Amino acid sequence: MWTEADDHLTKDFAFANFRAAFAFMTRVAFVAEELNHHPEWSNVYGTVTIKLTTHDAGNTVTQLDRDFAAACDAIMGED
C-alpha cells in the first residue's frame, strides 16, 4: 500500500533477492522515461523503496504521481 505523507507517495516493494529487485527497477525505469517523471528510490538487497512527488507542482503529490504508482503496482501484479 502506498503511504501519502510529507508531500510524497512512498512504498516498499519486497523481492526474493537482489536480481528480482533490480529487474523490477529496470521495468520501472522505462515507465519513468515514458512519463518523464523520475522517482526518488533506493534498493537494499531485496527491497526497493520508491518515493514520488511532483517537483514542477511545488513538491506535492499530483495525478502524475498516482499514475506512476499505479504503473509500479501493475508491474508487481498488484493492480
Residue pairs with C-beta under 8 A, 6 or more apart in sequence:
1 11
2 9
2 10
2 11
2 69
3 9
3 10
3 11
4 10
4 61
7 53
7 59
7 60
7 61
8 40
8 51
8 52
8 53
8 61
9 51
9 52
9 53
9 61
9 65
9 66
9 69
10 49
10 50
10 51
10 52
11 49
11 50
11 69
11 72
12 47
12 48
12 49
13 21
13 24
13 47
13 48
13 49
13 50
13 72
13 76
14 46
14 47
15 21
15 24
15 46
15 47
15 48
16 46
17 45
17 46
18 43
18 45
18 46
20 46
21 43
21 45
21 46
21 47
21 48
22 43
24 48
24 75
24 76
25 41
25 43
25 48
27 75
28 39
28 41
28 50
28 71
28 72
28 75
31 68
31 71
31 72
31 75
32 38
32 39
32 68
35 64
35 67
35 68
35 71
37 52
37 54
37 64
37 65
37 68
39 50
39 51
39 52
39 68
40 50
40 51
40 52
40 53
41 48
41 49
41 50
41 51
42 48
42 49
43 49
50 69
50 72
52 61
52 65
52 68
52 69
53 59
53 60
53 61
53 65
54 60
54 61
54 62
54 64
54 65
70 79
73 79
